[in-house]
Amino acid sequence: MICILHGYLLEGSGSNLWTRSIVQSLCRQGETVHLVAQENHPERYDFIAEARRYLPNGTVESFFPAAECAFRVLHLHKPQLGDTLGMCGTSTRSSRMSSPWWISPTWRSRNTWSATSAH
């Protein structure tokens, strides 16, 4: 099983196109892939088997049913971000660097992200 956190749509260009190509290729090879993304139209992609929405109140709802297909092994998970994306335009560093609501405070306190740590 492979989990990919993308956070955007699967259409368009750049990282959207790259992510779509990677998950499609993995699915065609028989891998089970779980993708966290904001895709609103899973029916457009023949490799998506099911899609679920995660609402802020903790409710999970299926918005694209699982279907039988030889290589449809991608499970799309779509968290409802609400105002989370609105933080990007704020001027304070702490609000821009805040983790999304689905990452627990315990995880955030133990894991810090740094632009220099990737090099």
The 8 nearest C-alpha neighbors of each residue, nearest first, counted from 0:
[[1, 31, 32, 30, 2, 33, 72, 73],
 [0, 2, 32, 33, 31, 3, 30, 34],
 [3, 1, 33, 32, 34, 4, 0, 35],
 [2, 4, 34, 5, 33, 35, 1, 32],
 [3, 5, 35, 34, 6, 36, 2, 33],
 [6, 4, 36, 7, 35, 3, 34, 18],
 [5, 7, 36, 37, 4, 35, 8, 77],
 [6, 8, 37, 36, 5, 38, 9, 15],
 [9, 7, 38, 37, 10, 15, 36, 6],
 [10, 8, 15, 19, 38, 16, 7, 11],
 [11, 9, 8, 15, 16, 12, 19, 38],
 [12, 10, 15, 16, 9, 13, 8, 14],
 [11, 13, 16, 15, 14, 10, 17, 9],
 [12, 14, 15, 16, 17, 11, 18, 10],
 [13, 15, 17, 16, 18, 12, 5, 19],
 [16, 14, 9, 18, 13, 17, 12, 10],
 [15, 17, 12, 19, 14, 13, 18, 20],
 [16, 18, 14, 20, 15, 19, 21, 13],
 [19, 17, 21, 15, 20, 16, 14, 22],
 [18, 20, 16, 22, 17, 9, 21, 23],
 [21, 19, 17, 23, 18, 22, 24, 16],
 [20, 22, 18, 24, 23, 19, 17, 25],
 [23, 21, 25, 24, 19, 20, 26, 18],
 [24, 22, 26, 20, 21, 25, 19, 46],
 [23, 25, 27, 21, 22, 26, 20, 28],
 [26, 24, 22, 28, 30, 27, 23, 21],
 [25, 27, 29, 30, 23, 28, 24, 70],
 [26, 28, 24, 70, 29, 25, 23, 30],
 [29, 27, 25, 26, 30, 24, 70, 23],
 [28, 30, 26, 27, 70, 31, 25, 72],
 [31, 29, 26, 25, 28, 32, 0, 72],
 [30, 32, 0, 72, 73, 1, 26, 29],
 [33, 31, 73, 1, 2, 0, 30, 74],
 [32, 34, 2, 74, 73, 75, 1, 3],
 [33, 35, 3, 75, 2, 76, 4, 36],
 [34, 36, 76, 4, 77, 5, 75, 6],
 [37, 35, 6, 7, 5, 77, 38, 34],
 [36, 38, 7, 8, 77, 6, 39, 35],
 [37, 39, 8, 36, 40, 9, 41, 7],
 [40, 38, 41, 37, 8, 77, 42, 36],
 [39, 41, 42, 38, 43, 44, 63, 8],
 [40, 42, 43, 44, 47, 39, 38, 63],
 [41, 43, 40, 44, 45, 63, 47, 39],
 [44, 42, 41, 40, 45, 47, 46, 39],
 [45, 43, 42, 46, 41, 47, 40, 23],
 [44, 46, 47, 43, 71, 42, 48, 41],
 [45, 47, 71, 44, 23, 73, 48, 70],
 [48, 46, 73, 71, 45, 49, 44, 74],
 [49, 47, 65, 71, 73, 66, 72, 74],
 [50, 48, 65, 64, 74, 63, 47, 75],
 [51, 49, 75, 63, 62, 61, 76, 74],
 [50, 52, 61, 76, 60, 62, 77, 75],
 [53, 51, 77, 60, 59, 78, 76, 54],
 [54, 52, 78, 59, 79, 58, 77, 51],
 [53, 55, 58, 79, 56, 57, 52, 59],
 [56, 54, 57, 79, 53, 58, 80, 78],
 [55, 57, 54, 58, 53, 59, 79, 78],
 [58, 56, 55, 54, 59, 53, 101, 60],
 [59, 57, 54, 56, 53, 60, 55, 52],
 [60, 58, 53, 52, 54, 57, 51, 61],
 [61, 59, 52, 51, 62, 58, 53, 54],
 [60, 62, 51, 63, 50, 52, 64, 59],
 [63, 61, 50, 51, 60, 64, 52, 49],
 [64, 62, 50, 49, 61, 65, 41, 51],
 [65, 63, 49, 66, 62, 61, 50, 48],
 [64, 66, 49, 48, 63, 67, 50, 47],
 [67, 65, 48, 64, 68, 49, 71, 47],
 [66, 68, 65, 69, 71, 48, 70, 72],
 [69, 67, 71, 70, 66, 48, 72, 46],
 [68, 70, 71, 67, 27, 72, 29, 46],
 [69, 71, 27, 68, 26, 72, 29, 46],
 [72, 70, 46, 48, 68, 47, 73, 69],
 [71, 73, 31, 48, 26, 70, 32, 74],
 [74, 72, 32, 47, 48, 33, 71, 31],
 [73, 75, 33, 49, 50, 48, 34, 32],
 [76, 74, 50, 34, 33, 35, 49, 51],
 [75, 77, 35, 51, 50, 34, 52, 36],
 [76, 78, 52, 37, 36, 35, 51, 53],
 [79, 77, 53, 52, 80, 54, 76, 37],
 [78, 80, 54, 81, 53, 77, 55, 52],
 [81, 79, 83, 78, 82, 84, 99, 100],
 [80, 82, 83, 79, 84, 55, 85, 78],
 [83, 81, 85, 84, 80, 86, 79, 99],
 [82, 84, 80, 85, 81, 86, 99, 100],
 [85, 83, 86, 82, 87, 80, 81, 88],
 [84, 86, 82, 83, 87, 88, 89, 81],
 [87, 85, 84, 88, 89, 95, 83, 94],
 [88, 86, 95, 85, 89, 84, 94, 83],
 [87, 89, 86, 85, 90, 95, 84, 91],
 [90, 88, 86, 87, 91, 95, 94, 85],
 [89, 91, 92, 88, 95, 94, 87, 86],
 [92, 90, 93, 94, 89, 95, 96, 88],
 [91, 93, 95, 94, 96, 90, 89, 97],
 [92, 94, 96, 95, 91, 97, 90, 89],
 [93, 95, 97, 96, 92, 91, 86, 89],
 [96, 94, 92, 87, 93, 97, 86, 91],
 [95, 97, 93, 94, 92, 98, 87, 86],
 [98, 96, 94, 95, 93, 99, 86, 92],
 [97, 99, 96, 102, 100, 107, 101, 95],
 [98, 100, 101, 102, 83, 97, 80, 103],
 [101, 99, 102, 98, 103, 83, 80, 55],
 [100, 102, 99, 103, 78, 98, 55, 80],
 [103, 101, 100, 99, 98, 104, 106, 107],
 [102, 104, 106, 105, 101, 107, 100, 98],
 [103, 105, 107, 106, 108, 102, 98, 109],
 [106, 104, 108, 103, 107, 109, 102, 110],
 [105, 107, 103, 109, 104, 108, 110, 102],
 [108, 106, 104, 110, 105, 109, 103, 111],
 [107, 109, 105, 106, 110, 104, 111, 103],
 [110, 108, 106, 107, 105, 111, 104, 112],
 [111, 109, 107, 108, 106, 112, 105, 113],
 [112, 110, 113, 109, 107, 108, 106, 116],
 [111, 113, 110, 114, 116, 96, 115, 117],
 [112, 114, 116, 115, 111, 117, 110, 118],
 [113, 115, 116, 117, 112, 118, 111, 96],
 [116, 114, 113, 117, 118, 112, 111, 110],
 [115, 117, 113, 118, 114, 112, 111, 110],
 [116, 118, 115, 114, 113, 112, 111, 110],
 [117, 116, 115, 114, 113, 112, 111, 110]]
